[in-house]
Amino acid sequence: MKIKSGYILRSVAGNNIVIPVGEESIKFKGVMTLSGSGAYLWNILCQKDATEQELAAALCEKYDVDEAVALADVKAFVKAICEKGLFE
């Protein structure tokens, strides 16, 4: 999985906001707000392809969270991104 080009993550008033740019702004109306861990996952997926297991491992390393909890969080994040059509 990897995030489509045409979307940027910005911090606005302490919030992590995904904003469409260029042609994507015509297709995707609005913005998407991410938690701190969501922004962390977003940045990983903008840089490289990663599996759910790799993302969960990254959450475990950064946040010292249980693997099952991390994987459940990753699955919820991936579902939300899929529903918005933001993966390549």
MOCOR-V667752 format. One line per field, one symbol per residue. burial: + if it has 16 or more other C-alpha atoms within 10 Angstrom, else -. A space follows every 50 residues. Layout:
burial: ???
This chain:
burial: -++---+-+------+++++------------++--+++-++-+++---- -+--++++++------+--++-+++-++-------+--
